[in-house]
Amino acid sequence: MFNIFKKPYEKGTLEAWAKTCDDIAKVAILAVPVILYNNDPLLQKGINLVALVISAYSTIWGARICRKLAENKED
């Protein structure tokens, strides 16, 4: 009934997903100092930093894909 993943995607939907991905990446980047200055052991800090970097990179990558798909919708 409310299938948001059905094709064809609307341009506005793709732009909204790109903006959401950008916002998630910003939060992951802003969380880095919190991880660095907390009282967790060094190994846990390293694991958390790696997880944040991977999540930030993947969401920026997802936003880029959404924007490219939105550009292709204009053509």
N, CA, C and O atoms as a Tripos MOL2 file, in Angstrom:
@<TRIPOS>MOLECULE
protein
  300   299    75     0     0
PROTEIN
NO_CHARGES

@<TRIPOS>ATOM
      1 N           0.8180   -1.1780    0.0000 N.3       1 MET1
      2 CA          0.0000    0.0000    0.0000 C.3       1 MET1
      3 C           0.8720    1.2550    0.0000 C.2       1 MET1
      4 O           0.7960    2.0530   -0.9340 O.2       1 MET1
      5 N           1.6950    1.4430    1.0250 N.am      2 PHE2
      6 CA          2.5940    2.5870    1.0930 C.3       2 PHE2
      7 C           4.0190    2.1060    0.8700 C.2       2 PHE2
      8 O           4.8240    2.1030    1.8010 O.2       2 PHE2
      9 N           4.3350    1.7050   -0.3340 N.am      3 ASN3
     10 CA          5.6550    1.1710   -0.6400 C.3       3 ASN3
     11 C           6.5560    2.3140   -1.0950 C.2       3 ASN3
     12 O           6.4350    2.7930   -2.2220 O.2       3 ASN3
     13 N           7.4690    2.7540   -0.2090 N.am      4 ILE4
     14 CA          8.3410    3.8750   -0.5640 C.3       4 ILE4
     15 C           9.5130    3.4430   -1.4370 C.2       4 ILE4
     16 O          10.2600    4.2880   -1.9320 O.2       4 ILE4
     17 N           9.6820    2.1390   -1.6300 N.am      5 PHE5
     18 CA         10.8150    1.6530   -2.4080 C.3       5 PHE5
     19 C          10.4220    1.2260   -3.8180 C.2       5 PHE5
     20 O          11.2460    0.6570   -4.5340 O.2       5 PHE5
     21 N           9.1800    1.4870   -4.2350 N.am      6 LYS6
     22 CA          8.7670    1.0740   -5.5710 C.3       6 LYS6
     23 C           9.3370    2.0310   -6.6140 C.2       6 LYS6
     24 O           9.5550    3.2110   -6.3400 O.2       6 LYS6
     25 N           9.5650    1.5200   -7.7730 N.am      7 LYS7
     26 CA         10.0750    2.3290   -8.8690 C.3       7 LYS7
     27 C           8.9050    2.8410   -9.6740 C.2       7 LYS7
     28 O           7.8830    2.1540   -9.6870 O.2       7 LYS7
     29 N           8.9460    3.9380  -10.3230 N.am      8 PRO8
     30 CA         10.0300    4.9100  -10.4140 C.3       8 PRO8
     31 C          10.0640    5.8280   -9.1970 C.2       8 PRO8
     32 O           9.0270    6.1970   -8.6450 O.2       8 PRO8
     33 N          11.2520    6.1780   -8.8040 N.am      9 TYR9
     34 CA         11.4370    7.0770   -7.6690 C.3       9 TYR9
     35 C          11.1740    8.5110   -8.1070 C.2       9 TYR9
     36 O          11.4910    8.8970   -9.2320 O.2       9 TYR9
     37 N          10.6020    9.2800   -7.2210 N.am     10 GLU10
     38 CA         10.3970   10.6930   -7.5190 C.3      10 GLU10
     39 C          11.6670   11.4680   -7.1970 C.2      10 GLU10
     40 O          12.4320   11.0840   -6.3130 O.2      10 GLU10
     41 N          11.8800   12.5470   -7.9130 N.am     11 LYS11
     42 CA         13.0810   13.3600   -7.7080 C.3      11 LYS11
     43 C          13.1190   13.9360   -6.2940 C.2      11 LYS11
     44 O          14.1830   13.9790   -5.6760 O.2      11 LYS11
     45 N          11.9920   14.3700   -5.7840 N.am     12 GLY12
     46 CA         11.9320   14.9280   -4.4330 C.3      12 GLY12
     47 C          12.2800   13.9060   -3.3650 C.2      12 GLY12
     48 O          12.9060   14.2390   -2.3590 O.2      12 GLY12
     49 N          11.8770   12.6680   -3.5830 N.am     13 THR13
     50 CA         12.2000   11.6030   -2.6290 C.3      13 THR13
     51 C          13.6960   11.3540   -2.5920 C.2      13 THR13
     52 O          14.2740   11.1780   -1.5190 O.2      13 THR13
     53 N          14.3220   11.3370   -3.7550 N.am     14 LEU14
     54 CA         15.7680   11.1230   -3.8080 C.3      14 LEU14
     55 C          16.5210   12.2690   -3.1430 C.2      14 LEU14
     56 O          17.5110   12.0430   -2.4480 O.2      14 LEU14
     57 N          16.0570   13.4940   -3.3520 N.am     15 GLU15
     58 CA         16.7060   14.6410   -2.7090 C.3      15 GLU15
     59 C          16.5330   14.5930   -1.1940 C.2      15 GLU15
     60 O          17.4400   14.9700   -0.4510 O.2      15 GLU15
     61 N          15.3720   14.1310   -0.7360 N.am     16 ALA16
     62 CA         15.1390   14.0150    0.7080 C.3      16 ALA16
     63 C          16.0440   12.9500    1.3220 C.2      16 ALA16
     64 O          16.5800   13.1440    2.4130 O.2      16 ALA16
     65 N          16.2160   11.8280    0.6250 N.am     17 TRP17
     66 CA         17.1190   10.7850    1.1270 C.3      17 TRP17
     67 C          18.5590   11.2900    1.1590 C.2      17 TRP17
     68 O          19.3020   10.9800    2.0910 O.2      17 TRP17
     69 N          18.9590   12.0610    0.1570 N.am     18 ALA18
     70 CA         20.3190   12.6110    0.1340 C.3      18 ALA18
     71 C          20.5370   13.5620    1.3030 C.2      18 ALA18
     72 O          21.5910   13.5330    1.9390 O.2      18 ALA18
     73 N          19.5540   14.3970    1.5870 N.am     19 LYS19
     74 CA         19.6730   15.3300    2.7150 C.3      19 LYS19
     75 C          19.7210   14.5770    4.0420 C.2      19 LYS19
     76 O          20.4780   14.9450    4.9400 O.2      19 LYS19
     77 N          18.9200   13.5300    4.1660 N.am     20 THR20
     78 CA         18.9340   12.7180    5.3870 C.3      20 THR20
     79 C          20.2910   12.0470    5.5700 C.2      20 THR20
     80 O          20.8230   12.0060    6.6800 O.2      20 THR20
     81 N          20.8470   11.5230    4.4890 N.am     21 CYS21
     82 CA         22.1750   10.8970    4.5710 C.3      21 CYS21
     83 C          23.2370   11.9130    4.9720 C.2      21 CYS21
     84 O          24.1210   11.6000    5.7700 O.2      21 CYS21
     85 N          23.1610   13.1140    4.4350 N.am     22 ASP22
     86 CA         24.1110   14.1610    4.8180 C.3      22 ASP22
     87 C          23.9940   14.5030    6.2970 C.2      22 ASP22
     88 O          25.0040   14.6930    6.9740 O.2      22 ASP22
     89 N          22.7690   14.5800    6.7980 N.am     23 ASP23
     90 CA         22.5700   14.8960    8.2150 C.3      23 ASP23
     91 C          23.1240   13.7970    9.1220 C.2      23 ASP23
     92 O          23.7070   14.0870   10.1670 O.2      23 ASP23
     93 N          22.9430   12.5430    8.7230 N.am     24 ILE24
     94 CA         23.4820   11.4290    9.5070 C.3      24 ILE24
     95 C          25.0030   11.4770    9.5120 C.2      24 ILE24
     96 O          25.6260   11.2220   10.5430 O.2      24 ILE24
     97 N          25.6060   11.8000    8.3700 N.am     25 ALA25
     98 CA         27.0640   11.9020    8.3020 C.3      25 ALA25
     99 C          27.5780   13.0320    9.1840 C.2      25 ALA25
    100 O          28.6160   12.8890    9.8310 O.2      25 ALA25
    101 N          26.8620   14.1510    9.2180 N.am     26 LYS26
    102 CA         27.2760   15.2640   10.0810 C.3      26 LYS26
    103 C          27.2520   14.8630   11.5470 C.2      26 LYS26
    104 O          28.1570   15.2170   12.3030 O.2      26 LYS26
    105 N          26.2320   14.1320   11.9500 N.am     27 VAL27
    106 CA         26.1410   13.6830   13.3410 C.3      27 VAL27
    107 C          27.2860   12.7310   13.6660 C.2      27 VAL27
    108 O          27.8630   12.8040   14.7510 O.2      27 VAL27
    109 N          27.6180   11.8390   12.7380 N.am     28 ALA28
    110 CA         28.7250   10.9090   12.9750 C.3      28 ALA28
    111 C          30.0470   11.6560   13.1010 C.2      28 ALA28
    112 O          30.8830   11.2930   13.9290 O.2      28 ALA28
    113 N          30.2450   12.6840   12.3020 N.am     29 ILE29
    114 CA         31.4850   13.4640   12.3810 C.3      29 ILE29
    115 C          31.5410   14.2600   13.6810 C.2      29 ILE29
    116 O          32.5960   14.3620   14.3080 O.2      29 ILE29
    117 N          30.4040   14.8220   14.0810 N.am     30 LEU30
    118 CA         30.3740   15.5940   15.3250 C.3      30 LEU30
    119 C          30.5190   14.7140   16.5660 C.2      30 LEU30
    120 O          30.8490   15.2200   17.6380 O.2      30 LEU30
    121 N          30.2820   13.4240   16.4440 N.am     31 ALA31
    122 CA         30.3980   12.5170   17.5840 C.3      31 ALA31
    123 C          31.8420   12.0910   17.8540 C.2      31 ALA31
    124 O          32.1150   11.4880   18.8920 O.2      31 ALA31
    125 N          32.7560   12.3870   16.9570 N.am     32 VAL32
    126 CA         34.1520   11.9690   17.1360 C.3      32 VAL32
    127 C          34.7750   12.5380   18.4130 C.2      32 VAL32
    128 O          35.3970   11.7710   19.1480 O.2      32 VAL32
    129 N          34.6480   13.8240   18.7220 N.am     33 PRO33
    130 CA         35.2390   14.3150   19.9790 C.3      33 PRO33
    131 C          34.6340   13.6700   21.2240 C.2      33 PRO33
    132 O          35.3220   13.4790   22.2270 O.2      33 PRO33
    133 N          33.3640   13.3410   21.1570 N.am     34 VAL34
    134 CA         32.7280   12.6720   22.2950 C.3      34 VAL34
    135 C          33.3790   11.3210   22.5370 C.2      34 VAL34
    136 O          33.6110   10.9360   23.6830 O.2      34 VAL34
    137 N          33.6720   10.6090   21.4760 N.am     35 ILE35
    138 CA         34.3230    9.3030   21.6020 C.3      35 ILE35
    139 C          35.7550    9.4730   22.1070 C.2      35 ILE35
    140 O          36.2140    8.6920   22.9400 O.2      35 ILE35
    141 N          36.4520   10.4770   21.6160 N.am     36 LEU36
    142 CA         37.8520   10.6620   22.0050 C.3      36 LEU36
    143 C          38.0200   11.0320   23.4760 C.2      36 LEU36
    144 O          38.9890   10.6170   24.1120 O.2      36 LEU36
    145 N          37.0940   11.8010   24.0150 N.am     37 TYR37
    146 CA         37.2670   12.3140   25.3720 C.3      37 TYR37
    147 C          36.4220   11.6000   26.4230 C.2      37 TYR37
    148 O          36.2550   12.1240   27.5240 O.2      37 TYR37
    149 N          35.8870   10.4220   26.1160 N.am     38 ASN38
    150 CA         35.1420    9.6950   27.1390 C.3      38 ASN38
    151 C          36.0820    8.7930   27.9400 C.2      38 ASN38
    152 O          37.2810    8.7470   27.6650 O.2      38 ASN38
    153 N          35.5510    8.0880   28.9120 N.am     39 ASN39
    154 CA         36.3710    7.2870   29.8260 C.3      39 ASN39
    155 C          36.4720    5.8190   29.4330 C.2      39 ASN39
    156 O          36.8640    4.9920   30.2570 O.2      39 ASN39
    157 N          36.1340    5.4820   28.2130 N.am     40 ASP40
    158 CA         36.2070    4.0940   27.7690 C.3      40 ASP40
    159 C          37.6600    3.6780   27.5440 C.2      40 ASP40
    160 O          38.5310    4.5290   27.3660 O.2      40 ASP40
    161 N          37.9200    2.3600   27.5530 N.am     41 PRO41
    162 CA         39.2780    1.8820   27.2490 C.3      41 PRO41
    163 C          39.6930    2.2480   25.8190 C.2      41 PRO41
    164 O          38.8510    2.5060   24.9580 O.2      41 PRO41
    165 N          40.9800    2.2620   25.5960 N.am     42 LEU42
    166 CA         41.5280    2.6830   24.3040 C.3      42 LEU42
    167 C          41.0290    1.8030   23.1540 C.2      42 LEU42
    168 O          40.7420    2.3080   22.0690 O.2      42 LEU42
    169 N          40.9240    0.5040   23.3840 N.am     43 LEU43
    170 CA         40.4490   -0.3980   22.3290 C.3      43 LEU43
    171 C          39.0110   -0.0690   21.9350 C.2      43 LEU43
    172 O          38.6740   -0.0490   20.7510 O.2      43 LEU43
    173 N          38.1840    0.1820   22.9130 N.am     44 GLN44
    174 CA         36.7920    0.5180   22.6200 C.3      44 GLN44
    175 C          36.6890    1.8600   21.8980 C.2      44 GLN44
    176 O          35.8470    2.0200   21.0150 O.2      44 GLN44
    177 N          37.5250    2.8130   22.2590 N.am     45 LYS45
    178 CA         37.5480    4.0940   21.5450 C.3      45 LYS45
    179 C          37.9060    3.8760   20.0780 C.2      45 LYS45
    180 O          37.2910    4.4560   19.1830 O.2      45 LYS45
    181 N          38.9050    3.0360   19.8460 N.am     46 GLY46
    182 CA         39.3170    2.7590   18.4730 C.3      46 GLY46
    183 C          38.2190    2.0990   17.6640 C.2      46 GLY46
    184 O          37.9840    2.4620   16.5110 O.2      46 GLY46
    185 N          37.5450    1.1280   18.2690 N.am     47 ILE47
    186 CA         36.4510    0.4470   17.5700 C.3      47 ILE47
    187 C          35.3220    1.4280   17.2670 C.2      47 ILE47
    188 O          34.7630    1.4210   16.1710 O.2      47 ILE47
    189 N          34.9920    2.2670   18.2390 N.am     48 ASN48
    190 CA         33.9270    3.2530   18.0310 C.3      48 ASN48
    191 C          34.2990    4.2700   16.9570 C.2      48 ASN48
    192 O          33.4510    4.6700   16.1590 O.2      48 ASN48
    193 N          35.5610    4.6890   16.9350 N.am     49 LEU49
    194 CA         35.9980    5.6400   15.9020 C.3      49 LEU49
    195 C          35.9290    5.0240   14.5120 C.2      49 LEU49
    196 O          35.5080    5.6750   13.5550 O.2      49 LEU49
    197 N          36.3440    3.7700   14.4060 N.am     50 VAL50
    198 CA         36.2680    3.0880   13.1150 C.3      50 VAL50
    199 C          34.8120    2.9710   12.6660 C.2      50 VAL50
    200 O          34.5020    3.1770   11.4930 O.2      50 VAL50
    201 N          33.9260    2.6430   13.5960 N.am     51 ALA51
    202 CA         32.5040    2.5390   13.2570 C.3      51 ALA51
    203 C          31.9410    3.8860   12.8080 C.2      51 ALA51
    204 O          31.1500    3.9450   11.8670 O.2      51 ALA51
    205 N          32.3430    4.9580   13.4710 N.am     52 LEU52
    206 CA         31.8700    6.2890   13.0710 C.3      52 LEU52
    207 C          32.3910    6.6860   11.6960 C.2      52 LEU52
    208 O          31.6520    7.2450   10.8860 O.2      52 LEU52
    209 N          33.6510    6.4000   11.4350 N.am     53 VAL53
    210 CA         34.2290    6.7480   10.1310 C.3      53 VAL53
    211 C          33.5420    5.9620    9.0190 C.2      53 VAL53
    212 O          33.2350    6.5130    7.9620 O.2      53 VAL53
    213 N          33.3020    4.6790    9.2580 N.am     54 ILE54
    214 CA         32.6270    3.8590    8.2500 C.3      54 ILE54
    215 C          31.2060    4.3520    8.0170 C.2      54 ILE54
    216 O          30.7580    4.4440    6.8740 O.2      54 ILE54
    217 N          30.5000    4.6690    9.0920 N.am     55 SER55
    218 CA         29.1200    5.1420    8.9210 C.3      55 SER55
    219 C          29.0760    6.5030    8.2390 C.2      55 SER55
    220 O          28.2060    6.7400    7.4010 O.2      55 SER55
    221 N          29.9930    7.4000    8.5810 N.am     56 ALA56
    222 CA         30.0170    8.7140    7.9370 C.3      56 ALA56
    223 C          30.3300    8.5730    6.4470 C.2      56 ALA56
    224 O          29.6720    9.1960    5.6130 O.2      56 ALA56
    225 N          31.3210    7.7650    6.1140 N.am     57 TYR57
    226 CA         31.6930    7.5870    4.7150 C.3      57 TYR57
    227 C          30.5640    6.9380    3.9250 C.2      57 TYR57
    228 O          30.2670    7.3560    2.8060 O.2      57 TYR57
    229 N          29.9370    5.9190    4.5000 N.am     58 SER58
    230 CA         28.8860    5.2210    3.7650 C.3      58 SER58
    231 C          27.6560    6.0940    3.5590 C.2      58 SER58
    232 O          27.0030    6.0020    2.5200 O.2      58 SER58
    233 N          27.3310    6.9390    4.5310 N.am     59 THR59
    234 CA         26.1730    7.8120    4.3330 C.3      59 THR59
    235 C          26.4750    8.9370    3.3440 C.2      59 THR59
    236 O          25.5870    9.3530    2.6000 O.2      59 THR59
    237 N          27.7020    9.4330    3.3230 N.am     60 ILE60
    238 CA         28.0770   10.4240    2.3030 C.3      60 ILE60
    239 C          28.0330    9.7840    0.9180 C.2      60 ILE60
    240 O          27.6040   10.4110   -0.0510 O.2      60 ILE60
    241 N          28.4730    8.5520    0.8340 N.am     61 TRP61
    242 CA         28.4340    7.8060   -0.4190 C.3      61 TRP61
    243 C          26.9830    7.5880   -0.8630 C.2      61 TRP61
    244 O          26.6630    7.7330   -2.0430 O.2      61 TRP61
    245 N          26.1090    7.2400    0.0860 N.am     62 GLY62
    246 CA         24.6940    7.0610   -0.2300 C.3      62 GLY62
    247 C          24.0430    8.3470   -0.6990 C.2      62 GLY62
    248 O          23.2150    8.3290   -1.6110 O.2      62 GLY62
    249 N          24.4100    9.4650   -0.0830 N.am     63 ALA63
    250 CA         23.8730   10.7590   -0.5090 C.3      63 ALA63
    251 C          24.3240   11.0830   -1.9280 C.2      63 ALA63
    252 O          23.5610   11.6300   -2.7240 O.2      63 ALA63
    253 N          25.5580   10.7430   -2.2320 N.am     64 ARG64
    254 CA         26.0750   10.9970   -3.5830 C.3      64 ARG64
    255 C          25.3070   10.1750   -4.6190 C.2      64 ARG64
    256 O          24.9850   10.6680   -5.7010 O.2      64 ARG64
    257 N          25.0180    8.9260   -4.2790 N.am     65 ILE65
    258 CA         24.2510    8.0720   -5.1920 C.3      65 ILE65
    259 C          22.8480    8.6380   -5.3980 C.2      65 ILE65
    260 O          22.3490    8.6750   -6.5230 O.2      65 ILE65
    261 N          22.2180    9.0750   -4.3190 N.am     66 CYS66
    262 CA         20.8700    9.6510   -4.4280 C.3      66 CYS66
    263 C          20.8810   10.9050   -5.2940 C.2      66 CYS66
    264 O          19.9660   11.1180   -6.0910 O.2      66 CYS66
    265 N          21.9000   11.7250   -5.1440 N.am     67 ARG67
    266 CA         21.9710   12.9480   -5.9550 C.3      67 ARG67
    267 C          22.2020   12.6290   -7.4300 C.2      67 ARG67
    268 O          21.6350   13.2850   -8.3040 O.2      67 ARG67
    269 N          23.0340   11.6210   -7.7120 N.am     68 LYS68
    270 CA         23.2540   11.2380   -9.1110 C.3      68 LYS68
    271 C          21.9720   10.6910   -9.7280 C.2      68 LYS68
    272 O          21.6620   10.9830  -10.8830 O.2      68 LYS68
    273 N          21.2270    9.8980   -8.9580 N.am     69 LEU69
    274 CA         19.9580    9.3870   -9.4700 C.3      69 LEU69
    275 C          18.9660   10.5220   -9.7020 C.2      69 LEU69
    276 O          18.2010   10.4940  -10.6660 O.2      69 LEU69
    277 N          18.9780   11.5240   -8.8190 N.am     70 ALA70
    278 CA         18.0830   12.6730   -8.9910 C.3      70 ALA70
    279 C          18.4730   13.4800  -10.2300 C.2      70 ALA70
    280 O          17.5990   13.9860  -10.9350 O.2      70 ALA70
    281 N          19.7670   13.6060  -10.5010 N.am     71 GLU71
    282 CA         20.2100   14.3100  -11.7100 C.3      71 GLU71
    283 C          19.7810   13.5540  -12.9570 C.2      71 GLU71
    284 O          19.3980   14.1650  -13.9550 O.2      71 GLU71
    285 N          19.8440   12.2280  -12.9040 N.am     72 ASN72
    286 CA         19.4240   11.4310  -14.0540 C.3      72 ASN72
    287 C          17.9220   11.5370  -14.2860 C.2      72 ASN72
    288 O          17.4540   11.3670  -15.4120 O.2      72 ASN72
    289 N          17.1600   11.8200  -13.2230 N.am     73 LYS73
    290 CA         15.7150   11.9870  -13.3740 C.3      73 LYS73
    291 C          15.3880   13.2430  -14.1720 C.2      73 LYS73
    292 O          14.3610   13.2910  -14.8490 O.2      73 LYS73
    293 N          16.2470   14.2630  -14.1040 N.am     74 GLU74
    294 CA         16.0060   15.5060  -14.8380 C.3      74 GLU74
    295 C          16.1660   15.3030  -16.3330 C.2      74 GLU74
    296 O          15.4790   15.9490  -17.1240 O.2      74 GLU74
    297 N          17.0640   14.4140  -16.7280 N.am     75 ASP75
    298 CA         17.3410   14.1980  -18.1580 C.3      75 ASP75
    299 C          16.2180   13.4640  -18.8480 C.2      75 ASP75
    300 O          16.2950   13.2050  -20.0490 O.2      75 ASP75
@<TRIPOS>BOND
     1     1     2 1
     2     2     3 1
     3     3     4 2
     4     3     5 am
     5     5     6 1
     6     6     7 1
     7     7     8 2
     8     7     9 am
     9     9    10 1
    10    10    11 1
    11    11    12 2
    12    11    13 am
    13    13    14 1
    14    14    15 1
    15    15    16 2
    16    15    17 am
    17    17    18 1
    18    18    19 1
    19    19    20 2
    20    19    21 am
    21    21    22 1
    22    22    23 1
    23    23    24 2
    24    23    25 am
    25    25    26 1
    26    26    27 1
    27    27    28 2
    28    27    29 am
    29    29    30 1
    30    30    31 1
    31    31    32 2
    32    31    33 am
    33    33    34 1
    34    34    35 1
    35    35    36 2
    36    35    37 am
    37    37    38 1
    38    38    39 1
    39    39    40 2
    40    39    41 am
    41    41    42 1
    42    42    43 1
    43    43    44 2
    44    43    45 am
    45    45    46 1
    46    46    47 1
    47    47    48 2
    48    47    49 am
    49    49    50 1
    50    50    51 1
    51    51    52 2
    52    51    53 am
    53    53    54 1
    54    54    55 1
    55    55    56 2
    56    55    57 am
    57    57    58 1
    58    58    59 1
    59    59    60 2
    60    59    61 am
    61    61    62 1
    62    62    63 1
    63    63    64 2
    64    63    65 am
    65    65    66 1
    66    66    67 1
    67    67    68 2
    68    67    69 am
    69    69    70 1
    70    70    71 1
    71    71    72 2
    72    71    73 am
    73    73    74 1
    74    74    75 1
    75    75    76 2
    76    75    77 am
    77    77    78 1
    78    78    79 1
    79    79    80 2
    80    79    81 am
    81    81    82 1
    82    82    83 1
    83    83    84 2
    84    83    85 am
    85    85    86 1
    86    86    87 1
    87    87    88 2
    88    87    89 am
    89    89    90 1
    90    90    91 1
    91    91    92 2
    92    91    93 am
    93    93    94 1
    94    94    95 1
    95    95    96 2
    96    95    97 am
    97    97    98 1
    98    98    99 1
    99    99   100 2
   100    99   101 am
   101   101   102 1
   102   102   103 1
   103   103   104 2
   104   103   105 am
   105   105   106 1
   106   106   107 1
   107   107   108 2
   108   107   109 am
   109   109   110 1
   110   110   111 1
   111   111   112 2
   112   111   113 am
   113   113   114 1
   114   114   115 1
   115   115   116 2
   116   115   117 am
   117   117   118 1
   118   118   119 1
   119   119   120 2
   120   119   121 am
   121   121   122 1
   122   122   123 1
   123   123   124 2
   124   123   125 am
   125   125   126 1
   126   126   127 1
   127   127   128 2
   128   127   129 am
   129   129   130 1
   130   130   131 1
   131   131   132 2
   132   131   133 am
   133   133   134 1
   134   134   135 1
   135   135   136 2
   136   135   137 am
   137   137   138 1
   138   138   139 1
   139   139   140 2
   140   139   141 am
   141   141   142 1
   142   142   143 1
   143   143   144 2
   144   143   145 am
   145   145   146 1
   146   146   147 1
   147   147   148 2
   148   147   149 am
   149   149   150 1
   150   150   151 1
   151   151   152 2
   152   151   153 am
   153   153   154 1
   154   154   155 1
   155   155   156 2
   156   155   157 am
   157   157   158 1
   158   158   159 1
   159   159   160 2
   160   159   161 am
   161   161   162 1
   162   162   163 1
   163   163   164 2
   164   163   165 am
   165   165   166 1
   166   166   167 1
   167   167   168 2
   168   167   169 am
   169   169   170 1
   170   170   171 1
   171   171   172 2
   172   171   173 am
   173   173   174 1
   174   174   175 1
   175   175   176 2
   176   175   177 am
   177   177   178 1
   178   178   179 1
   179   179   180 2
   180   179   181 am
   181   181   182 1
   182   182   183 1
   183   183   184 2
   184   183   185 am
   185   185   186 1
   186   186   187 1
   187   187   188 2
   188   187   189 am
   189   189   190 1
   190   190   191 1
   191   191   192 2
   192   191   193 am
   193   193   194 1
   194   194   195 1
   195   195   196 2
   196   195   197 am
   197   197   198 1
   198   198   199 1
   199   199   200 2
   200   199   201 am
   201   201   202 1
   202   202   203 1
   203   203   204 2
   204   203   205 am
   205   205   206 1
   206   206   207 1
   207   207   208 2
   208   207   209 am
   209   209   210 1
   210   210   211 1
   211   211   212 2
   212   211   213 am
   213   213   214 1
   214   214   215 1
   215   215   216 2
   216   215   217 am
   217   217   218 1
   218   218   219 1
   219   219   220 2
   220   219   221 am
   221   221   222 1
   222   222   223 1
   223   223   224 2
   224   223   225 am
   225   225   226 1
   226   226   227 1
   227   227   228 2
   228   227   229 am
   229   229   230 1
   230   230   231 1
   231   231   232 2
   232   231   233 am
   233   233   234 1
   234   234   235 1
   235   235   236 2
   236   235   237 am
   237   237   238 1
   238   238   239 1
   239   239   240 2
   240   239   241 am
   241   241   242 1
   242   242   243 1
   243   243   244 2
   244   243   245 am
   245   245   246 1
   246   246   247 1
   247   247   248 2
   248   247   249 am
   249   249   250 1
   250   250   251 1
   251   251   252 2
   252   251   253 am
   253   253   254 1
   254   254   255 1
   255   255   256 2
   256   255   257 am
   257   257   258 1
   258   258   259 1
   259   259   260 2
   260   259   261 am
   261   261   262 1
   262   262   263 1
   263   263   264 2
   264   263   265 am
   265   265   266 1
   266   266   267 1
   267   267   268 2
   268   267   269 am
   269   269   270 1
   270   270   271 1
   271   271   272 2
   272   271   273 am
   273   273   274 1
   274   274   275 1
   275   275   276 2
   276   275   277 am
   277   277   278 1
   278   278   279 1
   279   279   280 2
   280   279   281 am
   281   281   282 1
   282   282   283 1
   283   283   284 2
   284   283   285 am
   285   285   286 1
   286   286   287 1
   287   287   288 2
   288   287   289 am
   289   289   290 1
   290   290   291 1
   291   291   292 2
   292   291   293 am
   293   293   294 1
   294   294   295 1
   295   295   296 2
   296   295   297 am
   297   297   298 1
   298   298   299 1
   299   299   300 2
@<TRIPOS>SUBSTRUCTURE
     1 MET1         2 RESIDUE 1 A MET
     2 PHE2         6 RESIDUE 1 A PHE
     3 ASN3        10 RESIDUE 1 A ASN
     4 ILE4        14 RESIDUE 1 A ILE
     5 PHE5        18 RESIDUE 1 A PHE
     6 LYS6        22 RESIDUE 1 A LYS
     7 LYS7        26 RESIDUE 1 A LYS
     8 PRO8        30 RESIDUE 1 A PRO
     9 TYR9        34 RESIDUE 1 A TYR
    10 GLU10       38 RESIDUE 1 A GLU
    11 LYS11       42 RESIDUE 1 A LYS
    12 GLY12       46 RESIDUE 1 A GLY
    13 THR13       50 RESIDUE 1 A THR
    14 LEU14       54 RESIDUE 1 A LEU
    15 GLU15       58 RESIDUE 1 A GLU
    16 ALA16       62 RESIDUE 1 A ALA
    17 TRP17       66 RESIDUE 1 A TRP
    18 ALA18       70 RESIDUE 1 A ALA
    19 LYS19       74 RESIDUE 1 A LYS
    20 THR20       78 RESIDUE 1 A THR
    21 CYS21       82 RESIDUE 1 A CYS
    22 ASP22       86 RESIDUE 1 A ASP
    23 ASP23       90 RESIDUE 1 A ASP
    24 ILE24       94 RESIDUE 1 A ILE
    25 ALA25       98 RESIDUE 1 A ALA
    26 LYS26      102 RESIDUE 1 A LYS
    27 VAL27      106 RESIDUE 1 A VAL
    28 ALA28      110 RESIDUE 1 A ALA
    29 ILE29      114 RESIDUE 1 A ILE
    30 LEU30      118 RESIDUE 1 A LEU
    31 ALA31      122 RESIDUE 1 A ALA
    32 VAL32      126 RESIDUE 1 A VAL
    33 PRO33      130 RESIDUE 1 A PRO
    34 VAL34      134 RESIDUE 1 A VAL
    35 ILE35      138 RESIDUE 1 A ILE
    36 LEU36      142 RESIDUE 1 A LEU
    37 TYR37      146 RESIDUE 1 A TYR
    38 ASN38      150 RESIDUE 1 A ASN
    39 ASN39      154 RESIDUE 1 A ASN
    40 ASP40      158 RESIDUE 1 A ASP
    41 PRO41      162 RESIDUE 1 A PRO
    42 LEU42      166 RESIDUE 1 A LEU
    43 LEU43      170 RESIDUE 1 A LEU
    44 GLN44      174 RESIDUE 1 A GLN
    45 LYS45      178 RESIDUE 1 A LYS
    46 GLY46      182 RESIDUE 1 A GLY
    47 ILE47      186 RESIDUE 1 A ILE
    48 ASN48      190 RESIDUE 1 A ASN
    49 LEU49      194 RESIDUE 1 A LEU
    50 VAL50      198 RESIDUE 1 A VAL
    51 ALA51      202 RESIDUE 1 A ALA
    52 LEU52      206 RESIDUE 1 A LEU
    53 VAL53      210 RESIDUE 1 A VAL
    54 ILE54      214 RESIDUE 1 A ILE
    55 SER55      218 RESIDUE 1 A SER
    56 ALA56      222 RESIDUE 1 A ALA
    57 TYR57      226 RESIDUE 1 A TYR
    58 SER58      230 RESIDUE 1 A SER
    59 THR59      234 RESIDUE 1 A THR
    60 ILE60      238 RESIDUE 1 A ILE
    61 TRP61      242 RESIDUE 1 A TRP
    62 GLY62      246 RESIDUE 1 A GLY
    63 ALA63      250 RESIDUE 1 A ALA
    64 ARG64      254 RESIDUE 1 A ARG
    65 ILE65      258 RESIDUE 1 A ILE
    66 CYS66      262 RESIDUE 1 A CYS
    67 ARG67      266 RESIDUE 1 A ARG
    68 LYS68      270 RESIDUE 1 A LYS
    69 LEU69      274 RESIDUE 1 A LEU
    70 ALA70      278 RESIDUE 1 A ALA
    71 GLU71      282 RESIDUE 1 A GLU
    72 ASN72      286 RESIDUE 1 A ASN
    73 LYS73      290 RESIDUE 1 A LYS
    74 GLU74      294 RESIDUE 1 A GLU
    75 ASP75      298 RESIDUE 1 A ASP
